[in-house]
Amino acid sequence: MGFLRSATAAAAAMLASVLAGSQASEVAAGRAVSFRNDIVPLLSSAGCNMGACHGNASGKGGFKLSLRGDDPAFDLHALTRESYGRRVSVDEPPSSLIVLKPTGQVPHEGGIRFAASSPEAKALRDWIAAGAADDEVSAPRLKAVHVEPTRAIVTAPGSTVQLRVTADLDDGSVRDVTRQCAFDLSDPTLAEVSPTGLVRASRRGEVAVAVRYLKGRGVSRLAFLPDRPSFAWAGPPPREIVDERVFARLKSLRVNPSPLAPDHVFLRRAYLDTIGRLPEPEETRSFLADEATDKRPRLVESLVARPEFADFWALKWADLLRNEEKTMGDKGVWVFQRWLRDALDADTPLDELAGRIVAGRGSTWANPPASFHRTNRDPQAAAEAVAQVFLGVRLQCARCHNHPFDDWTQDDYYGLAACFSNVRRKEVNNARSDNLDKHEVVGDEIVFARGAAFMLQPRTRERLEPKPPGGPCLGPADGAEALDRLAAWLTKGNRQFARNMANRIWFHLMGRGLVEPVDDFRASNPPSDPELVEALADELTARGMRLKPLVVLIMNSAAYQLDGRPLPGEPDDPSYYSHAAVRLLPAEVLLDAMSQVTGIPDRYKAAPSRLRAVQLPGIGAENPFLKAFGKPERLLTCECERAESTTLAQAFQMINGPALRKKLAHPENRIGRLLARKAPPEGVLEELYLAALCRRPTAAEARAILAHVGAAPAPFDGWQDAAWAVLNSKEFLLRH
């Protein structure tokens, strides 16, 4: 990134004035106002055709425009033919309602959109005076949109940046279209942008400004930072590509990373992130006593090789693929979870795993990947799930209209849906259960494809053949051809698939995606570090699309191993990755950790004894603790369904809930067994701390706890209080 010193507010205003004048003079010099290239984008930049205004499905005040100008012919008819043509007056253009209302000369519920003396108002008057005609045939077509600056770091006081947008047209001309663009901010609380493209920051941070002109898109990434002329880099040396990219960005932002986390913090973090459980006290003692310089890489390699790795990462995939009892049935959730777990344990390439899911057919019990089509029971649901899970793209908006913030259209949406349009299902041995809802089944289903695969576009009624978004037409397809061709396109060198998988892995290890939300890749939501996304995708591809090697690469980086507290004076912005993410343990991991520390495992309905919560195949609806701490019901194909916020219900569960209370009161828990062996108080205390926090108590902690235990009516009662205090500490509840 290059540095850009901000102009003063006065200079920025002058620049905006110059831009406005250049556009006005261009038209005045002889270029006629174009309905397609001037008026349609003008209605977008003024907000007239947005969903909250006349672009609403029902319009506003009896006036309806196509959403964001997607249908100019419809808009022309609405402007010039509806309401007896009273919206435009060719004989007296200044009296046209389309001029009077947005300029506030007559009452307008939407308020004043631009001044009567503005270039926008003049363009409307000139177009009407010229006959208010369409120029679909003669208007040059848009080829590309360019935004300047594409990236900038701004450090001057009163931070502002003036954007300049140009359009390349197919007649060879290049036009300044800044005032005709619509602007959207990734974080409206950080900055505001004027209709003329002047961006003004209200606080420090990074913001992406998405720019839209007709069908063209552009993005400007701006960082507003305090001036730090004395800044000196003090970060650790980079170890590999992850550190090179993260630290290069931090240097450009003038932010120093935190130091590396101490051994006990790294140990606990590594166990929780890879296998979803805590180390046993003996494992902790061994690691802390090891003085070898390579002990951290050796630990990471050993963790990804453990069977618990597959259990924990299968849980993440089961959330996304909605493995839940109501749709899958009791046996269905078990067989699908087992298939996921075994595939990850074998480090099956992620593209192979995805291909088997998308193209899966046959018995959902004998071929569990086919369960994807059991959960996604109509073509639209399947299309949205495939796009979101495997491409990181949210296509839902394009179901009803072209995507407002990306290039995807309704044709893209229904072209992908066409791939699943001929998928059929047959229930097998589906005896109903009185304990289940009438829509629930307990048996198997056979998934198969029959007949031609196609969809009708709901707006145009055009027959659409199978075609993934941004991909080639898969051609007329009968039977299972569409599924097989889609699976091949998705998994054979698909760059967006690699980007998405790399971003998801980064998200699970670092606490935040490089693209955030993690499943929302789009032009108007660029990665915080585009080069790092590409580098991780390269690494994943070079390693055969296998999960474990990329996990090892990220965890061995200094960036992953940083302390969880920002340095004094440094920003606490999670998108910088200048320090480790601190977050609440997932519901299943927290419950397992409580069981592990106390030594009292939980029992789950219809599950083998000693099954951990992370191994549960379904949603565990009968467990109130899991529900309170955000275990998703798996109704959505989205990471966002897993709640991470803290609630009063969680506090009640930890303060006096049955899950923890029964474990602490059990006479044969860890404390009870230690006391039965006549362990000294200091030994009991060390064991408790190593089990829960992966460290020994400080001198102050030891004095306070031993004094409390010594004053208790019975040692077990005192130790029960001590264990309760440790398990309710932030240090235990958080991954840090």
ZAVO-535812 format. One record per residue (C-alpha): residue number from 1; chain; x, y, z. Coordinates in pm, whole numbers, plus 50000, padded with zeros to 5 digits. Example, Ala and Ser with C-alpha at 12.3 -4.5 7.8 and 13.67 -1.06 7.14 Angstrom:
BEGIN
1	A	51230	49550	50780
2	A	51367	49894	50714
END
This chain:
BEGIN
1	A	50000	50000	50000
2	A	50120	50350	49926
3	A	50065	50635	50166
4	A	49820	50912	50079
5	A	49814	51230	50281
6	A	49458	51352	50317
7	A	49350	51675	50155
8	A	49191	51935	50377
9	A	48814	51956	50382
10	A	48828	52276	50175
11	A	49053	52119	49914
12	A	48831	51811	49897
13	A	48523	52028	49849
14	A	48701	52217	49572
15	A	48793	51888	49403
16	A	48430	51776	49421
17	A	48331	52105	49261
18	A	48584	52053	48983
19	A	48447	51704	48919
20	A	48093	51835	48902
21	A	48195	52111	48666
22	A	48382	51874	48436
23	A	48074	51657	48395
24	A	47845	51952	48336
25	A	48081	52105	48081
26	A	48112	51772	47900
27	A	47739	51767	47834
28	A	47729	52139	47759
29	A	48008	52097	47508
30	A	47789	51886	47287
31	A	47748	51532	47426
32	A	47378	51462	47453
33	A	47245	51329	47782
34	A	47212	50950	47757
35	A	46918	50778	47922
36	A	47114	50453	47958
37	A	47447	50597	48070
38	A	47342	50916	48251
39	A	46981	50906	48371
40	A	46964	50544	48488
41	A	47281	50572	48703
42	A	47164	50913	48826
43	A	46853	50748	48971
44	A	47078	50497	49148
45	A	47323	50752	49287
46	A	47031	50957	49422
47	A	46883	50647	49586
48	A	46558	50666	49390
49	A	46561	50302	49278
50	A	46677	50147	49605
51	A	46471	49886	49788
52	A	46366	50138	50053
53	A	46234	50378	49788
54	A	46083	50335	49442
55	A	46286	50018	49380
56	A	46067	49842	49636
57	A	45865	49549	49501
58	A	45550	49759	49547
59	A	45707	50094	49466
60	A	45644	50408	49669
61	A	45363	50658	49625
62	A	45236	50479	49316
63	A	45572	50506	49141
64	A	45785	50195	49089
65	A	46130	50167	48934
66	A	46335	49854	48869
67	A	46562	49772	49161
68	A	46895	49955	49117
69	A	46817	50018	48749
70	A	46832	49653	48646
71	A	46560	49704	48382
72	A	46606	50042	48205
73	A	46321	49974	47961
74	A	46082	49928	48254
75	A	46209	50251	48409
76	A	46163	50445	48085
77	A	45802	50331	48063
78	A	45739	50424	48428
79	A	45888	50770	48377
80	A	45730	50862	48046
81	A	45410	50658	48006
82	A	45259	50583	48346
83	A	45027	50827	48530
84	A	44929	50984	48197
85	A	45286	51089	48135
86	A	45274	51354	48406
87	A	45615	51264	48545
88	A	45789	51429	48247
89	A	45686	51733	48046
90	A	45871	51762	47717
91	A	45710	52103	47658
92	A	45819	52237	47997
93	A	46101	52020	48137
94	A	46154	52221	48462
95	A	45790	52145	48555
96	A	45837	51766	48530
97	A	45763	51581	48853
98	A	46085	51381	48810
99	A	46268	51716	48842
100	A	46048	51892	49098
101	A	46026	51614	49357
102	A	46391	51514	49405
103	A	46491	51883	49412
104	A	46234	51958	49684
105	A	46032	52208	49481
106	A	45718	52008	49557
107	A	45661	51785	49862
108	A	45855	51458	49837
109	A	45850	51187	50102
110	A	46207	51093	50012
111	A	46333	51445	50079
112	A	46572	51649	49867
113	A	46801	51421	49669
114	A	46993	51693	49484
115	A	46972	52070	49435
116	A	46776	52236	49156
117	A	47102	52393	49036
118	A	47297	52067	49042
119	A	47436	51881	48739
120	A	47187	51602	48818
121	A	46887	51832	48783
122	A	47032	51985	48466
123	A	47088	51640	48314
124	A	46724	51547	48381
125	A	46597	51871	48228
126	A	46821	51835	47921
127	A	46715	51473	47867
128	A	46347	51564	47890
129	A	46394	51864	47661
130	A	46555	51637	47402
131	A	46244	51420	47399
132	A	46292	51187	47698
133	A	46389	50910	47461
134	A	46567	50579	47508
135	A	46908	50535	47346
136	A	46946	50161	47389
137	A	47078	50115	47035
138	A	47309	50413	47015
139	A	47446	50439	47369
140	A	47799	50304	47410
141	A	47823	50001	47635
142	A	48016	49994	47960
143	A	48338	49792	47953
144	A	48499	49863	48290
145	A	48488	50086	48596
146	A	48801	50221	48768
147	A	48824	50377	49114
148	A	49105	50597	49236
149	A	49261	50550	49481
150	A	49218	50174	49497
151	A	49411	50172	49826
152	A	49524	50449	50053
153	A	49650	50503	50404
154	A	49547	50841	50536
155	A	49717	50993	50838
156	A	49647	51368	50831
157	A	49400	51525	51077
158	A	49044	51576	50950
159	A	49085	51266	50740
160	A	48909	51280	50404
161	A	48967	51115	50068
162	A	48808	51217	49738
163	A	48729	50920	49517
164	A	48738	50951	49140
165	A	48552	50699	48926
166	A	48599	50661	48552
167	A	48415	50440	48306
168	A	48563	50280	47994
169	A	48303	50257	47716
170	A	48311	50043	47404
171	A	48335	50349	47175
172	A	48683	50409	47316
173	A	48582	50699	47539
174	A	48665	50734	47908
175	A	48422	50933	48123
176	A	48436	51065	48475
177	A	48123	50919	48635
178	A	48196	50995	49001
179	A	47871	51186	49056
180	A	47668	50914	48885
181	A	47786	50633	49111
182	A	47626	50469	49411
183	A	47861	50426	49709
184	A	47836	50173	49992
185	A	48059	50155	50299
186	A	48167	49829	50462
187	A	48150	50004	50802
188	A	47917	50307	50812
189	A	48015	50370	51175
190	A	48375	50443	51072
191	A	48320	50683	50783
192	A	48063	50851	50563
193	A	48068	50907	50189
194	A	47897	51192	50006
195	A	47714	51160	49673
196	A	48022	51319	49513
197	A	48253	51046	49647
198	A	48411	51239	49934
199	A	48492	50993	50215
200	A	48524	51138	50566
201	A	48639	50926	50861
202	A	48495	50962	51210
203	A	48753	50736	51377
204	A	49060	50527	51299
205	A	49029	50200	51111
206	A	48993	50046	50766
207	A	48690	50077	50543
208	A	48604	49948	50197
209	A	48400	50173	49970
210	A	48205	49976	49711
211	A	48132	50174	49397
212	A	47859	50089	49149
213	A	47800	50244	48807
214	A	47545	50062	48590
215	A	47665	49699	48591
216	A	48021	49794	48679
217	A	48172	49751	49024
218	A	48481	49887	49192
219	A	48626	49902	49543
220	A	48851	50146	49724
221	A	49018	50031	50046
222	A	49100	50316	50281
223	A	49285	50307	50613
224	A	49246	50609	50842
225	A	49525	50611	51097
226	A	49680	50853	51343
227	A	50010	51002	51234
228	A	50294	50814	51405
229	A	50617	50966	51269
230	A	50824	50794	51537
231	A	50685	50447	51463
232	A	50948	50173	51464
233	A	50877	49810	51380
234	A	50926	49579	51677
235	A	50763	49256	51565
236	A	50916	48907	51563
237	A	51096	48786	51250
238	A	50864	48623	50994
239	A	50876	48245	50973
240	A	50694	48181	50643
241	A	50439	48322	50400
242	A	50172	48386	50666
243	A	50404	48606	50869
244	A	50543	48779	50564
245	A	50196	48895	50461
246	A	50055	48971	50808
247	A	50362	49163	50921
248	A	50395	49354	50593
249	A	50039	49479	50637
250	A	50099	49570	51001
251	A	50407	49770	50901
252	A	50207	49962	50641
253	A	49940	50033	50903
254	A	50208	50136	51155
255	A	50092	49879	51406
256	A	50323	49661	51614
257	A	50215	49304	51693
258	A	50206	49163	52042
259	A	50492	48939	52154
260	A	50464	48564	52124
261	A	50233	48402	52379
262	A	50400	48216	52668
263	A	50422	47839	52646
264	A	50122	47760	52864
265	A	49896	47994	52662
266	A	50015	47852	52331
267	A	49970	47496	52459
268	A	49611	47555	52567
269	A	49526	47744	52248
270	A	49676	47475	52025
271	A	49484	47194	52194
272	A	49154	47383	52184
273	A	49191	47487	51819
274	A	49299	47151	51683
275	A	49125	46882	51888
276	A	48868	47080	52089
277	A	48990	46965	52429
278	A	49241	47057	52700
279	A	49571	46879	52760
280	A	49590	46651	53058
281	A	49810	46773	53346
282	A	50089	46530	53256
283	A	50088	46653	52895
284	A	50114	47009	53023
285	A	50401	46927	53258
286	A	50589	46753	52978
287	A	50549	47044	52736
288	A	50641	47313	52989
289	A	50951	47118	53094
290	A	51066	47065	52734
291	A	51344	47314	52651
292	A	51386	47219	52285
293	A	51343	47503	52036
294	A	51122	47293	51809
295	A	50870	47184	52072
296	A	50588	47398	51933
297	A	50607	47260	51575
298	A	50634	46907	51716
299	A	50324	46966	51927
300	A	50125	47091	51629
301	A	50223	46791	51417
302	A	50123	46553	51694
303	A	49786	46721	51749
304	A	49669	46705	51386
305	A	49761	46335	51384
306	A	49537	46255	51682
307	A	49191	46101	51625
308	A	49029	46386	51820
309	A	49129	46622	51537
310	A	48884	46452	51303
311	A	48611	46454	51571
312	A	48644	46827	51626
313	A	48669	46937	51262
314	A	48383	46706	51164
315	A	48172	46907	51408
316	A	48245	47224	51208
317	A	48143	47058	50882
318	A	47833	46904	51041
319	A	47719	47254	51138
320	A	47757	47381	50782
321	A	47598	47077	50620
322	A	47308	47083	50868
323	A	47338	46738	51015
324	A	47029	46739	51239
325	A	46773	46482	51346
326	A	46451	46626	51210
327	A	46565	46593	50850
328	A	46823	46317	50870
329	A	46656	46087	51122
330	A	46827	45940	51427
331	A	47038	45691	51232
332	A	47101	45936	50950
333	A	47287	46183	51171
334	A	47514	45908	51302
335	A	47612	45767	50965
336	A	47670	46112	50813
337	A	47882	46225	51111
338	A	48085	45905	51095
339	A	48149	45957	50723
340	A	48262	46316	50780
341	A	48484	46214	51068
342	A	48649	45927	50881
343	A	48709	46143	50572
344	A	48882	46411	50779
345	A	49080	46155	50977
346	A	49215	46020	50648
347	A	49286	46382	50540
348	A	49074	46333	50231
349	A	49132	46625	49993
350	A	48866	46889	50046
351	A	48780	46905	49677
352	A	48719	46528	49673
353	A	48502	46557	49983
354	A	48300	46840	49827
355	A	48258	46655	49498
356	A	48122	46347	49672
357	A	47872	46561	49863
358	A	47744	46753	49560
359	A	47718	46451	49333
360	A	47606	46210	49606
361	A	47323	45973	49515
362	A	47180	45646	49636
363	A	47096	45539	49989
364	A	47176	45809	50245
365	A	47266	45532	50489
366	A	47490	45338	50251
367	A	47632	45652	50084
368	A	47617	45926	50352
369	A	47733	46215	50124
370	A	47395	46186	49950
371	A	47245	46322	50272
372	A	47321	46671	50138
373	A	47022	46627	49907
374	A	46813	46503	50195
375	A	46869	46829	50381
376	A	46840	47059	50079
377	A	46512	46939	49937
378	A	46452	47187	49655
379	A	46678	47323	49379
380	A	46693	47672	49528
381	A	46801	47551	49873
382	A	47066	47325	49718
383	A	47200	47605	49499
384	A	47226	47846	49792
385	A	47397	47583	50009
386	A	47655	47488	49745
387	A	47737	47852	49674
388	A	47768	47945	50041
389	A	47949	47637	50172
390	A	48184	47557	49885
391	A	48231	47895	49712
392	A	48179	48132	50003
393	A	47919	48324	49803
394	A	47576	48429	49926
395	A	47347	48399	49627
396	A	47021	48441	49820
397	A	46964	48799	49702
398	A	46969	48688	49339
399	A	46667	48465	49395
400	A	46433	48764	49355
401	A	46653	49021	49177
402	A	47008	49074	49059
403	A	47253	49087	49348
404	A	47281	49444	49483
405	A	47649	49422	49581
406	A	47794	49173	49337
407	A	47785	49069	48973
408	A	47553	48773	49026
409	A	47221	48787	48844
410	A	46897	48594	48858
411	A	47026	48395	48562
412	A	47328	48291	48771
413	A	47104	48187	49059
414	A	46861	47979	48856
415	A	47137	47841	48635
416	A	47295	47689	48946
417	A	46956	47577	49076
418	A	46899	47399	48743
419	A	47179	47157	48835
420	A	46952	47019	49111
421	A	46616	47052	48940
422	A	46584	46683	48854
423	A	46696	46543	49190
424	A	46436	46308	49336
425	A	46400	46119	49664
426	A	46228	45802	49770
427	A	46158	45713	50132
428	A	46251	45363	50246
429	A	46114	45190	50558
430	A	46003	45520	50702
431	A	45800	45408	50999
432	A	45661	45710	51184
433	A	45740	45769	51547
434	A	45494	45907	51801
435	A	45780	46099	51957
436	A	45860	46287	51639
437	A	45689	46572	51464
438	A	45458	46457	51185
439	A	45704	46589	50926
440	A	45993	46388	51067
441	A	46097	46046	50945
442	A	46328	45788	51094
443	A	46421	45578	50791
444	A	46647	45593	50490
445	A	46600	45786	50168
446	A	46718	45703	49818
447	A	46846	46005	49625
448	A	46846	45982	49245
449	A	46820	46207	48938
450	A	46560	46162	48667
451	A	46464	46362	48362
452	A	46602	46683	48214
453	A	46768	46941	48438
454	A	46653	47298	48376
455	A	46484	47592	48551
456	A	46257	47870	48430
457	A	46382	48216	48512
458	A	46084	48362	48704
459	A	46109	48713	48557
460	A	46183	48637	48191
461	A	46040	48282	48182
462	A	46351	48179	47990
463	A	46450	47813	48014
464	A	46793	47798	48181
465	A	47026	47503	48141
466	A	47260	47404	48429
467	A	47531	47669	48472
468	A	47723	47755	48791
469	A	47782	48125	48868
470	A	48090	48245	48687
471	A	48131	47903	48525
472	A	48059	47754	48184
473	A	47722	47628	48070
474	A	47711	47261	48160
475	A	47484	47196	47865
476	A	47156	47008	47840
477	A	47165	46738	48104
478	A	46955	46434	48176
479	A	46969	46212	48482
480	A	47275	46262	48698
481	A	47483	46441	48434
482	A	47417	46786	48584
483	A	47528	46683	48933
484	A	47842	46512	48805
485	A	47937	46804	48580
486	A	47878	47053	48861
487	A	48092	46849	49100
488	A	48371	46834	48842
489	A	48357	47211	48779
490	A	48354	47284	49151
491	A	48652	47067	49239
492	A	48885	47058	48937
493	A	49112	47358	48979
494	A	48837	47595	49090
495	A	49023	47895	49231
496	A	48727	48031	49426
497	A	48680	47693	49594
498	A	49044	47707	49708
499	A	49008	48067	49832
500	A	48695	47981	50024
501	A	48841	47671	50190
502	A	49160	47859	50285
503	A	48956	48144	50430
504	A	48742	47906	50635
505	A	49047	47732	50781
506	A	49199	48070	50865
507	A	48872	48172	51031
508	A	48864	47867	51257
509	A	49224	47913	51369
510	A	49251	48292	51385
511	A	48898	48377	51499
512	A	48812	48596	51202
513	A	48810	48539	50827
514	A	49029	48735	50589
515	A	48694	48775	50418
516	A	48444	48851	50693
517	A	48173	48724	50714
518	A	48360	48412	50617
519	A	48103	48303	50356
520	A	48049	48641	50189
521	A	48303	48679	49910
522	A	48193	48966	49687
523	A	48340	49267	49513
524	A	48203	49505	49776
525	A	48342	49297	50065
526	A	48709	49253	49978
527	A	48953	49057	50194
528	A	49142	49247	50461
529	A	49457	49110	50296
530	A	49389	48995	49936
531	A	49748	48878	49885
532	A	49730	48654	50191
533	A	49405	48494	50069
534	A	49574	48412	49740
535	A	49888	48285	49915
536	A	49686	48054	50141
537	A	49488	47927	49840
538	A	49821	47855	49667
539	A	49948	47667	49972
540	A	49627	47465	50000
541	A	49640	47375	49631
542	A	50009	47284	49645
543	A	49936	47047	49934
544	A	49670	46858	49742
545	A	49373	47047	49895
546	A	49436	46868	50226
547	A	49322	47027	50551
548	A	49595	46915	50792
549	A	49900	47065	50616
550	A	49740	47409	50596
551	A	49641	47390	50963
552	A	50004	47310	51048
553	A	50132	47597	50831
554	A	49908	47856	50999
555	A	49965	47729	51353
556	A	50342	47731	51310
557	A	50337	48098	51211
558	A	50435	48369	51456
559	A	50107	48543	51368
560	A	49908	48252	51514
561	A	50126	48232	51822
562	A	50100	48598	51928
563	A	49975	48692	52271
564	A	49605	48776	52307
565	A	49656	49128	52445
566	A	49742	49423	52218
567	A	50046	49626	52314
568	A	49975	49951	52501
569	A	49873	50217	52254
570	A	49808	49970	51972
571	A	49457	49926	51826
572	A	49238	49638	51938
573	A	49115	49569	51585
574	A	49068	49196	51514
575	A	49106	49245	51138
576	A	49472	49343	51181
577	A	49575	49008	51340
578	A	49824	49200	51554
579	A	49729	48981	51851
580	A	49546	48654	51904
581	A	49168	48648	51904
582	A	49006	48611	52245
583	A	48669	48438	52225
584	A	48430	48226	52428
585	A	48485	47852	52401
586	A	48229	47681	52175
587	A	47945	47516	52366
588	A	48063	47159	52310
589	A	48426	47240	52387
590	A	48333	47420	52708
591	A	48115	47134	52832
592	A	48388	46883	52750
593	A	48646	47101	52927
594	A	48430	47108	53241
595	A	48398	46731	53225
596	A	48771	46692	53174
597	A	48873	46921	53460
598	A	48629	46765	53706
599	A	48679	46411	53576
600	A	48302	46353	53550
601	A	48186	46287	53190
602	A	47840	46372	53064
603	A	47587	46120	52937
604	A	47386	46192	52626
605	A	47060	46047	52506
606	A	47100	45738	52284
607	A	47480	45781	52280
608	A	47762	45554	52396
609	A	47908	45626	52738
610	A	48200	45867	52757
611	A	48108	46024	52423
612	A	48233	46382	52424
613	A	48005	46671	52332
614	A	48212	46748	52021
615	A	48140	46395	51899
616	A	47761	46433	51916
617	A	47624	46386	51564
618	A	47306	46593	51592
619	A	47208	46913	51770
620	A	47178	46767	52122
621	A	46846	46941	52174
622	A	46793	46774	52512
623	A	47097	46947	52665
624	A	47015	47297	52798
625	A	47381	47381	52859
626	A	47472	47338	52492
627	A	47176	47545	52385
628	A	47258	47826	52629
629	A	47614	47849	52499
630	A	47515	47878	52135
631	A	47516	47532	51979
632	A	47329	47590	51652
633	A	47006	47418	51559
634	A	47152	47371	51208
635	A	46867	47541	51032
636	A	47103	47763	50828
637	A	47403	47693	50608
638	A	47606	47959	50783
639	A	47882	47991	51042
640	A	47677	48280	51181
641	A	47419	48042	51331
642	A	47662	47944	51607
643	A	47611	48218	51866
644	A	47926	48363	52022
645	A	47773	48637	52236
646	A	47755	48615	52614
647	A	47411	48597	52777
648	A	47248	48594	53118
649	A	47146	48231	53063
650	A	47513	48138	53032
651	A	47592	48313	53360
652	A	47317	48118	53535
653	A	47449	47791	53392
654	A	47800	47861	53524
655	A	47697	48008	53859
656	A	47452	47741	53969
657	A	47350	47533	53669
658	A	47311	47156	53706
659	A	47580	47076	53448
660	A	47858	47224	53659
661	A	47704	47183	54004
662	A	47668	46806	53974
663	A	48024	46764	53849
664	A	48166	46967	54137
665	A	47955	46787	54398
666	A	48033	46436	54272
667	A	48240	46257	54539
668	A	48452	46076	54280
669	A	48548	46378	54076
670	A	48910	46488	54030
671	A	48918	46663	54368
672	A	48760	46366	54545
673	A	49011	46122	54396
674	A	49305	46342	54489
675	A	49181	46377	54846
676	A	49123	46001	54867
677	A	49490	45950	54772
678	A	49592	46188	55053
679	A	49741	46435	54809
680	A	49883	46744	54985
681	A	49689	47070	54940
682	A	49965	47216	54723
683	A	49946	46910	54496
684	A	49567	46932	54464
685	A	49594	47300	54376
686	A	49861	47244	54112
687	A	49660	46961	53955
688	A	49349	47179	53939
689	A	49534	47467	53772
690	A	49719	47248	53525
691	A	49397	47072	53426
692	A	49196	47392	53376
693	A	49445	47664	53284
694	A	49757	47476	53173
695	A	49972	47661	53425
696	A	50065	47653	53791
697	A	49902	47899	54031
698	A	50076	48224	54116
699	A	50192	48277	54471
700	A	49901	48512	54541
701	A	49647	48266	54402
702	A	49796	47981	54605
703	A	49785	48176	54930
704	A	49422	48283	54880
705	A	49292	47940	54780
706	A	49485	47743	55043
707	A	49364	47984	55310
708	A	49003	47938	55196
709	A	49034	47559	55191
710	A	49196	47558	55533
711	A	48907	47755	55682
712	A	48635	47540	55523
713	A	48427	47301	55739
714	A	48554	47009	55526
715	A	48839	46999	55272
716	A	48611	46875	54992
717	A	48379	47174	55043
718	A	48669	47417	55026
719	A	48811	47257	54714
720	A	48466	47254	54556
721	A	48455	47633	54600
722	A	48806	47667	54458
723	A	48723	47459	54150
724	A	48403	47659	54097
725	A	48605	47984	54105
726	A	48862	47854	53856
727	A	48597	47722	53614
728	A	48413	48055	53629
729	A	48725	48258	53554
730	A	48763	48432	53219
731	A	49092	48252	53174
732	A	48906	47920	53167
733	A	48599	48029	52972
734	A	48791	48199	52693
735	A	49022	48083	52419
736	A	49308	48333	52434
END
